[in-house]
Every structure is written in C-alpha cells, then in structure tokens.
Amino acid sequence: MTYSLDDINIQLFKLSSGDEIISLVYEEPEGMLIGLESPLLLHVKVTAQNHSYAFSDWSPMAKNRGRITLNPSHVVSQAEADDEIKERYIRMCLRMREDEDDLEEEETEQLRDDQLELYRSMIPKKVSIH
C-alpha cells in the first residue's frame, strides 16, 4: 500500500534552550502559540564516519503529555521533517503509547489518603529568614 506523508504536519524545531524537538503540529492560532502533539526530544550524534539520532519524550512529567503549546518566541528555527524522519517519529509515538498503556494496566492501585498525608508531612515547610 502506498501512502503519502505530505499532509501530516510534522515539524522539526530548534529552541532557544538548545533543545531540538520533533512534533506533529496541530494548530497555530494566529501565531500566538504553536500547538504540539506528542513532542519528542531529538538526540543527534555526529562522528567523522556517520551520524545517528534517537528520540525521547520531551515533557514526560506533564499532566497532558500528548498536547503541549509552545511559545514561538523560543523557536530559533523550524522546518518540515523529511518523510523518513516522519515515519520514524510516527513509529516511536505509537511505541510510546503502547508502553504507556502497559504501564497504566500495571499501576491501577490508587494513592491512598494515608500515603498522601505521609508525603505531605515529608515536604519541608518554608522558613522565613529575616
């Protein structure tokens, strides 16, 4: 089966922080924010013989990991990803979702009130120094 990736808006971003990310862009409302779906951090290794790359979750601790907004003022450069990179990005996103589903099945136990209280008691209180 032949398919086209031309209609899938997967972009590469170089950020002012130095991060390079790849993401499906789902909206850019009037240039205010860039909507990202499943952004991944791009790791590139360049040697004299070749170059290689890998992906990792860009914002693994976010409550809504799938959708993140990006302020365009932090974007140094932006370009559409090559079709081969798009395919690898899509495969990685699917693999990460499968892994996430497996983890959710394993972690069905809810946090109990006593566990939450214990955690709260361990948080240091703010101390005022005058």
N, CA, C and O atoms as a GROMACS GRO file, in nm:
protein
  520
    1MET      N    1   0.083  -0.118   0.000
    1MET     CA    2   0.000   0.000   0.000
    1MET      C    3   0.088   0.125   0.000
    1MET      O    4   0.182   0.136   0.079
    2THR      N    5   0.057   0.216  -0.088
    2THR     CA    6   0.132   0.340  -0.098
    2THR      C    7   0.057   0.450  -0.023
    2THR      O    8  -0.065   0.464  -0.037
    3TYR      N    9   0.128   0.526   0.054
    3TYR     CA   10   0.068   0.635   0.129
    3TYR      C   11   0.156   0.758   0.118
    3TYR      O   12   0.274   0.748   0.083
    4SER      N   13   0.098   0.871   0.148
    4SER     CA   14   0.170   0.997   0.142
    4SER      C   15   0.174   1.062   0.279
    4SER      O   16   0.074   1.068   0.350
    5LEU      N   17   0.291   1.110   0.315
    5LEU     CA   18   0.307   1.180   0.442
    5LEU      C   19   0.304   1.332   0.424
    5LEU      O   20   0.326   1.407   0.518
    6ASP      N   21   0.276   1.377   0.301
    6ASP     CA   22   0.276   1.520   0.272
    6ASP      C   23   0.172   1.597   0.353
    6ASP      O   24   0.195   1.713   0.388
    7ASP      N   25   0.059   1.535   0.382
    7ASP     CA   26  -0.049   1.603   0.454
    7ASP      C   27  -0.032   1.600   0.606
    7ASP      O   28  -0.112   1.660   0.678
    8ILE      N   29   0.070   1.531   0.656
    8ILE     CA   30   0.093   1.523   0.800
    8ILE      C   31   0.198   1.627   0.837
    8ILE      O   32   0.312   1.620   0.792
    9ASN      N   33   0.157   1.724   0.919
    9ASN     CA   34   0.241   1.838   0.953
    9ASN      C   35   0.334   1.806   1.070
    9ASN      O   36   0.308   1.845   1.184
   10ILE      N   37   0.441   1.734   1.042
   10ILE     CA   38   0.542   1.702   1.143
   10ILE      C   39   0.661   1.794   1.120
   10ILE      O   40   0.721   1.795   1.012
   11GLN      N   41   0.692   1.872   1.223
   11GLN     CA   42   0.794   1.976   1.212
   11GLN      C   43   0.912   1.951   1.307
   11GLN      O   44   0.897   1.890   1.413
   12LEU      N   45   1.027   1.998   1.266
   12LEU     CA   46   1.148   1.998   1.349
   12LEU      C   47   1.166   2.140   1.403
   12LEU      O   48   1.154   2.238   1.329
   13PHE      N   49   1.195   2.152   1.533
   13PHE     CA   50   1.215   2.282   1.596
   13PHE      C   51   1.350   2.286   1.666
   13PHE      O   52   1.387   2.190   1.734
   14LYS      N   53   1.421   2.393   1.650
   14LYS     CA   54   1.540   2.422   1.730
   14LYS      C   55   1.497   2.534   1.824
   14LYS      O   56   1.454   2.640   1.778
   15LEU      N   57   1.509   2.511   1.954
   15LEU     CA   58   1.462   2.607   2.053
   15LEU      C   59   1.577   2.689   2.110
   15LEU      O   60   1.693   2.648   2.104
   16SER      N   61   1.545   2.804   2.165
   16SER     CA   62   1.648   2.891   2.224
   16SER      C   63   1.718   2.824   2.342
   16SER      O   64   1.828   2.863   2.378
   17SER      N   65   1.654   2.722   2.402
   17SER     CA   66   1.715   2.647   2.513
   17SER      C   67   1.824   2.552   2.463
   17SER      O   68   1.902   2.499   2.542
   18GLY      N   69   1.828   2.531   2.332
   18GLY     CA   70   1.922   2.435   2.274
   18GLY      C   71   1.856   2.304   2.239
   18GLY      O   72   1.913   2.224   2.164
   19ASP      N   73   1.737   2.279   2.292
   19ASP     CA   74   1.664   2.156   2.260
   19ASP      C   75   1.626   2.153   2.113
   19ASP      O   76   1.593   2.255   2.053
   20GLU      N   77   1.633   2.035   2.057
   20GLU     CA   78   1.580   2.012   1.923
   20GLU      C   79   1.467   1.912   1.940
   20GLU      O   80   1.486   1.804   1.994
   21ILE      N   81   1.349   1.950   1.894
   21ILE     CA   82   1.233   1.862   1.909
   21ILE      C   83   1.167   1.839   1.774
   21ILE      O   84   1.183   1.916   1.679
   22ILE      N   85   1.091   1.730   1.770
   22ILE     CA   86   1.010   1.697   1.654
   22ILE      C   87   0.869   1.674   1.705
   22ILE      O   88   0.849   1.616   1.812
   23SER      N   89   0.770   1.721   1.629
   23SER     CA   90   0.634   1.708   1.676
   23SER      C   91   0.534   1.723   1.562
   23SER      O   92   0.560   1.788   1.461
   24LEU      N   93   0.420   1.661   1.583
   24LEU     CA   94   0.305   1.687   1.498
   24LEU      C   95   0.250   1.822   1.542
   24LEU      O   96   0.224   1.842   1.661
   25VAL      N   97   0.232   1.914   1.449
   25VAL     CA   98   0.179   2.047   1.481
   25VAL      C   99   0.031   2.043   1.450
   25VAL      O  100  -0.010   2.020   1.336
   26TYR      N  101  -0.052   2.067   1.554
   26TYR     CA  102  -0.195   2.056   1.534
   26TYR      C  103  -0.264   2.189   1.516
   26TYR      O  104  -0.376   2.192   1.464
   27GLU      N  105  -0.204   2.299   1.555
   27GLU     CA  106  -0.264   2.430   1.530
   27GLU      C  107  -0.164   2.539   1.558
   27GLU      O  108  -0.074   2.524   1.641
   28GLU      N  109  -0.181   2.648   1.491
   28GLU     CA  110  -0.103   2.768   1.517
   28GLU      C  111  -0.200   2.886   1.514
   28GLU      O  112  -0.204   2.959   1.415
   29PRO      N  113  -0.278   2.905   1.620
   29PRO     CA  114  -0.380   3.010   1.618
   29PRO      C  115  -0.319   3.149   1.612
   29PRO      O  116  -0.269   3.201   1.712
   30GLU      N  117  -0.323   3.209   1.495
   30GLU     CA  118  -0.276   3.346   1.472
   30GLU      C  119  -0.135   3.370   1.523
   30GLU      O  120  -0.101   3.482   1.560
   31GLY      N  121  -0.053   3.268   1.525
   31GLY     CA  122   0.085   3.283   1.566
   31GLY      C  123   0.107   3.305   1.714
   31GLY      O  124   0.219   3.330   1.757
   32MET      N  125   0.000   3.296   1.794
   32MET     CA  126   0.013   3.319   1.938
   32MET      C  127   0.091   3.206   2.005
   32MET      O  128   0.187   3.232   2.078
   33LEU      N  129   0.051   3.083   1.980
   33LEU     CA  130   0.119   2.965   2.034
   33LEU      C  131   0.121   2.859   1.926
   33LEU      O  132   0.036   2.857   1.836
   34ILE      N  133   0.217   2.770   1.935
   34ILE     CA  134   0.225   2.658   1.843
   34ILE      C  135   0.176   2.535   1.919
   34ILE      O  136   0.232   2.500   2.022
   35GLY      N  137   0.072   2.470   1.869
   35GLY     CA  138   0.019   2.350   1.933
   35GLY      C  139   0.095   2.227   1.889
   35GLY      O  140   0.103   2.197   1.770
   36LEU      N  141   0.151   2.155   1.984
   36LEU     CA  142   0.230   2.035   1.955
   36LEU      C  143   0.158   1.912   2.007
   36LEU      O  144   0.102   1.913   2.116
   37GLU      N  145   0.159   1.807   1.929
   37GLU     CA  146   0.101   1.679   1.967
   37GLU      C  147   0.216   1.578   1.978
   37GLU      O  148   0.285   1.553   1.879
   38SER      N  149   0.235   1.522   2.095
   38SER     CA  150   0.340   1.422   2.120
   38SER      C  151   0.480   1.469   2.080
   38SER      O  152   0.545   1.404   1.998
   39PRO      N  153   0.527   1.581   2.135
   39PRO     CA  154   0.662   1.627   2.101
   39PRO      C  155   0.769   1.534   2.158
   39PRO      O  156   0.758   1.486   2.271
   40LEU      N  157   0.871   1.511   2.078
   40LEU     CA  158   0.983   1.427   2.120
   40LEU      C  159   1.112   1.505   2.109
   40LEU      O  160   1.131   1.584   2.016
   41LEU      N  161   1.201   1.482   2.203
   41LEU     CA  162   1.333   1.542   2.201
   41LEU      C  163   1.419   1.464   2.103
   41LEU      O  164   1.419   1.341   2.103
   42LEU      N  165   1.492   1.536   2.020
   42LEU     CA  166   1.577   1.474   1.920
   42LEU      C  167   1.721   1.475   1.970
   42LEU      O  168   1.775   1.581   2.004
   43HIS      N  169   1.784   1.358   1.974
   43HIS     CA  170   1.923   1.345   2.014
   43HIS      C  171   2.003   1.309   1.889
   43HIS      O  172   1.975   1.208   1.825
   44VAL      N  173   2.101   1.391   1.855
   44VAL     CA  174   2.181   1.369   1.735
   44VAL      C  175   2.326   1.345   1.775
   44VAL      O  176   2.381   1.418   1.858
   45LYS      N  177   2.385   1.243   1.716
   45LYS     CA  178   2.527   1.214   1.740
   45LYS      C  179   2.598   1.215   1.605
   45LYS      O  180   2.564   1.138   1.516
   46VAL      N  181   2.695   1.303   1.591
   46VAL     CA  182   2.768   1.316   1.466
   46VAL      C  183   2.913   1.275   1.489
   46VAL      O  184   2.979   1.326   1.580
   47THR      N  185   2.961   1.183   1.407
   47THR     CA  186   3.102   1.142   1.411
   47THR      C  187   3.160   1.162   1.271
   47THR      O  188   3.088   1.198   1.178
   48ALA      N  189   3.289   1.139   1.256
   48ALA     CA  190   3.353   1.153   1.126
   48ALA      C  191   3.298   1.050   1.026
   48ALA      O  192   3.294   1.076   0.906
   49GLN      N  193   3.257   0.934   1.077
   49GLN     CA  194   3.209   0.827   0.989
   49GLN      C  195   3.061   0.841   0.953
   49GLN      O  196   3.022   0.814   0.839
   50ASN      N  197   2.978   0.882   1.049
   50ASN     CA  198   2.833   0.887   1.023
   50ASN      C  199   2.764   0.976   1.127
   50ASN      O  200   2.827   1.035   1.213
   51HIS      N  201   2.634   0.982   1.115
   51HIS     CA  202   2.554   1.049   1.216
   51HIS      C  203   2.434   0.962   1.247
   51HIS      O  204   2.382   0.892   1.161
   52SER      N  205   2.391   0.970   1.372
   52SER     CA  206   2.275   0.891   1.414
   52SER      C  207   2.188   0.978   1.504
   52SER      O  208   2.231   1.083   1.553
   53TYR      N  209   2.066   0.933   1.523
   53TYR     CA  210   1.975   1.010   1.607
   53TYR      C  211   1.882   0.916   1.680
   53TYR      O  212   1.862   0.801   1.640
   54ALA      N  213   1.824   0.968   1.788
   54ALA     CA  214   1.727   0.894   1.867
   54ALA      C  215   1.625   0.993   1.920
   54ALA      O  216   1.649   1.114   1.922
   55PHE      N  217   1.511   0.941   1.963
   55PHE     CA  218   1.404   1.023   2.019
   55PHE      C  219   1.383   0.986   2.165
   55PHE      O  220   1.404   0.871   2.204
   56SER      N  221   1.341   1.083   2.245
   56SER     CA  222   1.293   1.056   2.381
   56SER      C  223   1.178   1.152   2.409
   56SER      O  224   1.160   1.251   2.338
   57ASP      N  225   1.101   1.121   2.513
   57ASP     CA  226   0.986   1.205   2.548
   57ASP      C  227   1.036   1.342   2.589
   57ASP      O  228   1.125   1.352   2.674
   58TRP      N  229   0.982   1.448   2.532
   58TRP     CA  230   1.029   1.583   2.561
   58TRP      C  231   0.976   1.635   2.693
   58TRP      O  232   1.046   1.709   2.763
   59SER      N  233   0.855   1.600   2.728
   59SER     CA  234   0.796   1.650   2.852
   59SER      C  235   0.726   1.536   2.925
   59SER      O  236   0.603   1.534   2.935
   60PRO      N  237   0.804   1.441   2.978
   60PRO     CA  238   0.745   1.320   3.034
   60PRO      C  239   0.664   1.340   3.161
   60PRO      O  240   0.583   1.254   3.196
   61MET      N  241   0.683   1.450   3.230
   61MET     CA  242   0.612   1.470   3.356
   61MET      C  243   0.487   1.556   3.343
   61MET      O  244   0.416   1.577   3.442
   62ALA      N  245   0.460   1.605   3.224
   62ALA     CA  246   0.343   1.691   3.204
   62ALA      C  247   0.214   1.612   3.225
   62ALA      O  248   0.205   1.495   3.190
   63LYS      N  249   0.116   1.678   3.282
   63LYS     CA  250  -0.012   1.614   3.308
   63LYS      C  251  -0.076   1.568   3.178
   63LYS      O  252  -0.128   1.456   3.170
   64ASN      N  253  -0.074   1.653   3.078
   64ASN     CA  254  -0.129   1.617   2.948
   64ASN      C  255  -0.013   1.602   2.851
   64ASN      O  256   0.017   1.693   2.773
   65ARG      N  257   0.052   1.487   2.854
   65ARG     CA  258   0.174   1.465   2.776
   65ARG      C  259   0.152   1.477   2.627
   65ARG      O  260   0.244   1.513   2.554
   66GLY      N  261   0.032   1.446   2.580
   66GLY     CA  262   0.009   1.445   2.437
   66GLY      C  263   0.009   1.582   2.373
   66GLY      O  264   0.064   1.599   2.264
   67ARG      N  265  -0.051   1.680   2.439
   67ARG     CA  266  -0.065   1.813   2.379
   67ARG      C  267   0.006   1.918   2.463
   67ARG      O  268  -0.017   1.931   2.583
   68ILE      N  269   0.092   1.993   2.396
   68ILE     CA  270   0.170   2.095   2.462
   68ILE      C  271   0.172   2.217   2.371
   68ILE      O  272   0.178   2.204   2.249
   69THR      N  273   0.167   2.336   2.430
   69THR     CA  274   0.178   2.456   2.350
   69THR      C  275   0.318   2.515   2.365
   69THR      O  276   0.379   2.508   2.471
   70LEU      N  277   0.365   2.571   2.257
   70LEU     CA  278   0.500   2.626   2.251
   70LEU      C  279   0.491   2.772   2.211
   70LEU      O  280   0.422   2.808   2.116
   71ASN      N  281   0.562   2.856   2.284
   71ASN     CA  282   0.567   2.998   2.252
   71ASN      C  283   0.663   3.016   2.134
   71ASN      O  284   0.780   2.980   2.145
   72PRO      N  285   0.616   3.072   2.023
   72PRO     CA  286   0.702   3.086   1.905
   72PRO      C  287   0.825   3.175   1.928
   72PRO      O  288   0.920   3.168   1.851
   73SER      N  289   0.824   3.258   2.031
   73SER     CA  290   0.940   3.342   2.056
   73SER      C  291   1.062   3.260   2.102
   73SER      O  292   1.174   3.311   2.104
   74HIS      N  293   1.040   3.135   2.140
   74HIS     CA  294   1.150   3.048   2.182
   74HIS      C  295   1.200   2.958   2.069
   74HIS      O  296   1.289   2.876   2.089
   75VAL      N  297   1.144   2.974   1.951
   75VAL     CA  298   1.183   2.893   1.835
   75VAL      C  299   1.290   2.967   1.757
   75VAL      O  300   1.270   3.079   1.711
   76VAL      N  301   1.407   2.902   1.743
   76VAL     CA  302   1.517   2.958   1.666
   76VAL      C  303   1.498   2.924   1.518
   76VAL      O  304   1.518   3.008   1.431
   77SER      N  305   1.461   2.799   1.492
   77SER     CA  306   1.434   2.758   1.355
   77SER      C  307   1.327   2.649   1.354
   77SER      O  308   1.305   2.580   1.453
   78GLN      N  309   1.262   2.637   1.240
   78GLN     CA  310   1.153   2.540   1.223
   78GLN      C  311   1.156   2.493   1.079
   78GLN      O  312   1.173   2.573   0.987
   79ALA      N  313   1.139   2.361   1.059
   79ALA     CA  314   1.137   2.306   0.924
   79ALA      C  315   1.052   2.180   0.921
   79ALA      O  316   1.040   2.109   1.020
   80GLU      N  317   0.993   2.153   0.805
   80GLU     CA  318   0.917   2.030   0.790
   80GLU      C  319   1.014   1.912   0.789
   80GLU      O  320   1.121   1.920   0.730
   81ALA      N  321   0.975   1.805   0.855
   81ALA     CA  322   1.060   1.686   0.863
   81ALA      C  323   1.057   1.610   0.730
   81ALA      O  324   0.956   1.611   0.659
   82ASP      N  325   1.165   1.547   0.699
   82ASP     CA  326   1.178   1.458   0.584
   82ASP      C  327   1.085   1.338   0.604
   82ASP      O  328   1.056   1.302   0.718
   83ASP      N  329   1.038   1.275   0.497
   83ASP     CA  330   0.943   1.164   0.507
   83ASP      C  331   0.998   1.047   0.589
   83ASP      O  332   0.924   0.985   0.665
   84GLU      N  333   1.127   1.016   0.575
   84GLU     CA  334   1.187   0.907   0.654
   84GLU      C  335   1.181   0.939   0.804
   84GLU      O  336   1.151   0.852   0.885
   85ILE      N  337   1.210   1.063   0.838
   85ILE     CA  338   1.206   1.106   0.978
   85ILE      C  339   1.062   1.104   1.029
   85ILE      O  340   1.036   1.064   1.142
   86LYS      N  341   0.967   1.146   0.944
   86LYS     CA  342   0.825   1.142   0.981
   86LYS      C  343   0.783   0.998   1.016
   86LYS      O  344   0.715   0.976   1.115
   87GLU      N  345   0.825   0.902   0.932
   87GLU     CA  346   0.791   0.761   0.957
   87GLU      C  347   0.847   0.714   1.090
   87GLU      O  348   0.777   0.649   1.168
   88ARG      N  349   0.972   0.748   1.118
   88ARG     CA  350   1.034   0.705   1.244
   88ARG      C  351   0.967   0.771   1.364
   88ARG      O  352   0.948   0.708   1.468
   89TYR      N  353   0.931   0.898   1.349
   89TYR     CA  354   0.860   0.970   1.455
   89TYR      C  355   0.726   0.903   1.484
   89TYR      O  356   0.691   0.879   1.600
   90ILE      N  357   0.651   0.871   1.380
   90ILE     CA  358   0.521   0.807   1.397
   90ILE      C  359   0.536   0.671   1.465
   90ILE      O  360   0.460   0.638   1.556
   91ARG      N  361   0.635   0.592   1.421
   91ARG     CA  362   0.659   0.462   1.485
   91ARG      C  363   0.691   0.478   1.634
   91ARG      O  364   0.641   0.403   1.717
   92MET      N  365   0.775   0.576   1.666
   92MET     CA  366   0.813   0.597   1.806
   92MET      C  367   0.693   0.640   1.889
   92MET      O  368   0.676   0.593   2.001
   93CYS      N  369   0.610   0.729   1.836
   93CYS     CA  370   0.490   0.773   1.909
   93CYS      C  371   0.397   0.656   1.936
   93CYS      O  372   0.343   0.644   2.045
   94LEU      N  373   0.378   0.570   1.837
   94LEU     CA  374   0.293   0.452   1.856
   94LEU      C  375   0.352   0.359   1.960
   94LEU      O  376   0.279   0.305   2.044
   95ARG      N  377   0.484   0.339   1.956
   95ARG     CA  378   0.550   0.252   2.054
   95ARG      C  379   0.538   0.310   2.195
   95ARG      O  380   0.514   0.236   2.290
   96MET      N  381   0.553   0.441   2.208
   96MET     CA  382   0.543   0.504   2.339
   96MET      C  383   0.400   0.492   2.393
   96MET      O  384   0.382   0.473   2.513
   97ARG      N  385   0.301   0.504   2.308
   97ARG     CA  386   0.161   0.490   2.352
   97ARG      C  387   0.133   0.347   2.398
   97ARG      O  388   0.062   0.326   2.496
   98GLU      N  389   0.188   0.249   2.326
   98GLU     CA  390   0.172   0.109   2.367
   98GLU      C  391   0.235   0.087   2.504
   98GLU      O  392   0.175   0.024   2.591
   99ASP      N  393   0.356   0.140   2.524
   99ASP     CA  394   0.425   0.127   2.652
   99ASP      C  395   0.346   0.196   2.763
   99ASP      O  396   0.336   0.145   2.874
  100GLU      N  397   0.290   0.312   2.732
  100GLU     CA  398   0.210   0.387   2.830
  100GLU      C  399   0.085   0.308   2.869
  100GLU      O  400   0.048   0.305   2.986
  101ASP      N  401   0.020   0.244   2.772
  101ASP     CA  402  -0.098   0.162   2.801
  101ASP      C  403  -0.061   0.046   2.891
  101ASP      O  404  -0.136   0.012   2.982
  102ASP      N  405   0.056  -0.017   2.867
  102ASP     CA  406   0.101  -0.127   2.950
  102ASP      C  407   0.125  -0.081   3.093
  102ASP      O  408   0.089  -0.150   3.188
  103LEU      N  409   0.185   0.038   3.110
  103LEU     CA  410   0.211   0.091   3.244
  103LEU      C  411   0.081   0.122   3.317
  103LEU      O  412   0.070   0.096   3.437
  104GLU      N  413  -0.016   0.178   3.246
  104GLU     CA  414  -0.144   0.210   3.310
  104GLU      C  415  -0.213   0.085   3.361
  104GLU      O  416  -0.277   0.090   3.466
  105GLU      N  417  -0.201  -0.026   3.290
  105GLU     CA  418  -0.261  -0.151   3.335
  105GLU      C  419  -0.193  -0.201   3.462
  105GLU      O  420  -0.258  -0.257   3.550
  106GLU      N  421  -0.060  -0.180   3.472
  106GLU     CA  422   0.016  -0.226   3.588
  106GLU      C  423  -0.008  -0.137   3.710
  106GLU      O  424  -0.006  -0.187   3.823
  107GLU      N  425  -0.032  -0.008   3.690
  107GLU     CA  426  -0.043   0.087   3.801
  107GLU      C  427  -0.189   0.123   3.827
  107GLU      O  428  -0.226   0.240   3.820
  108THR      N  429  -0.269   0.025   3.856
  108THR     CA  430  -0.412   0.051   3.878
  108THR      C  431  -0.442   0.090   4.022
  108THR      O  432  -0.550   0.140   4.051
  109GLU      N  433  -0.347   0.066   4.113
  109GLU     CA  434  -0.370   0.098   4.254
  109GLU      C  435  -0.371   0.248   4.275
  109GLU      O  436  -0.278   0.318   4.235
  110GLN      N  437  -0.476   0.298   4.339
  110GLN     CA  438  -0.491   0.441   4.366
  110GLN      C  439  -0.406   0.480   4.487
  110GLN      O  440  -0.379   0.399   4.576
  111LEU      N  441  -0.366   0.606   4.488
  111LEU     CA  442  -0.294   0.660   4.602
  111LEU      C  443  -0.391   0.675   4.719
  111LEU      O  444  -0.497   0.737   4.706
  112ARG      N  445  -0.356   0.617   4.832
  112ARG     CA  446  -0.443   0.622   4.950
  112ARG      C  447  -0.423   0.754   5.024
  112ARG      O  448  -0.319   0.819   5.010
  113ASP      N  449  -0.525   0.792   5.103
  113ASP     CA  450  -0.519   0.916   5.180
  113ASP      C  451  -0.402   0.916   5.278
  113ASP      O  452  -0.336   1.018   5.294
  114ASP      N  453  -0.375   0.803   5.342
  114ASP     CA  454  -0.264   0.798   5.438
  114ASP      C  455  -0.129   0.814   5.368
  114ASP      O  456  -0.036   0.871   5.424
  115GLN      N  457  -0.118   0.764   5.245
  115GLN     CA  458   0.006   0.781   5.170
  115GLN      C  459   0.025   0.929   5.134
  115GLN      O  460   0.136   0.981   5.142
  116LEU      N  461  -0.082   0.994   5.095
  116LEU     CA  462  -0.076   1.135   5.061
  116LEU      C  463  -0.039   1.218   5.184
  116LEU      O  464   0.042   1.310   5.174
  117GLU      N  465  -0.098   1.188   5.298
  117GLU     CA  466  -0.066   1.259   5.422
  117GLU      C  467   0.081   1.239   5.461
  117GLU      O  468   0.147   1.334   5.502
  118LEU      N  469   0.131   1.117   5.447
  118LEU     CA  470   0.271   1.090   5.476
  118LEU      C  471   0.361   1.173   5.386
  118LEU      O  472   0.459   1.232   5.431
  119TYR      N  473   0.327   1.178   5.259
  119TYR     CA  474   0.406   1.259   5.165
  119TYR      C  475   0.403   1.406   5.203
  119TYR      O  476   0.507   1.473   5.204
  120ARG      N  477   0.284   1.456   5.235
  120ARG     CA  478   0.272   1.597   5.274
  120ARG      C  479   0.354   1.628   5.398
  120ARG      O  480   0.411   1.737   5.409
  121SER      N  481   0.361   1.534   5.492
  121SER     CA  482   0.439   1.557   5.614
  121SER      C  483   0.589   1.561   5.586
  121SER      O  484   0.665   1.616   5.665
  122MET      N  485   0.632   1.502   5.475
  122MET     CA  486   0.774   1.499   5.440
  122MET      C  487   0.819   1.626   5.367
  122MET      O  488   0.939   1.651   5.356
  123ILE      N  489   0.725   1.706   5.318
  123ILE     CA  490   0.759   1.828   5.244
  123ILE      C  491   0.808   1.932   5.344
  123ILE      O  492   0.737   1.964   5.440
  124PRO      N  493   0.928   1.985   5.324
  124PRO     CA  494   0.979   2.086   5.418
  124PRO      C  495   0.893   2.212   5.416
  124PRO      O  496   0.848   2.258   5.311
  125LYS      N  497   0.871   2.267   5.534
  125LYS     CA  498   0.795   2.391   5.548
  125LYS      C  499   0.886   2.508   5.512
  125LYS      O  500   1.007   2.504   5.535
  126LYS      N  501   0.826   2.612   5.457
  126LYS     CA  502   0.903   2.732   5.426
  126LYS      C  503   0.946   2.798   5.555
  126LYS      O  504   0.868   2.812   5.648
  127VAL      N  505   1.070   2.837   5.559
  127VAL     CA  506   1.124   2.904   5.677
  127VAL      C  507   1.153   3.048   5.638
  127VAL      O  508   1.219   3.074   5.537
  128SER      N  509   1.106   3.140   5.717
  128SER     CA  510   1.134   3.281   5.692
  128SER      C  511   1.265   3.319   5.759
  128SER      O  512   1.285   3.293   5.878
  129ILE      N  513   1.352   3.379   5.685
  129ILE     CA  514   1.480   3.427   5.740
  129ILE      C  515   1.481   3.578   5.722
  129ILE      O  516   1.471   3.629   5.610
  130HIS      N  517   1.494   3.647   5.834
  130HIS     CA  518   1.491   3.793   5.829
  130HIS      C  519   1.628   3.850   5.849
  130HIS      O  520   1.645   3.972   5.848
   0.00000   0.00000   0.00000
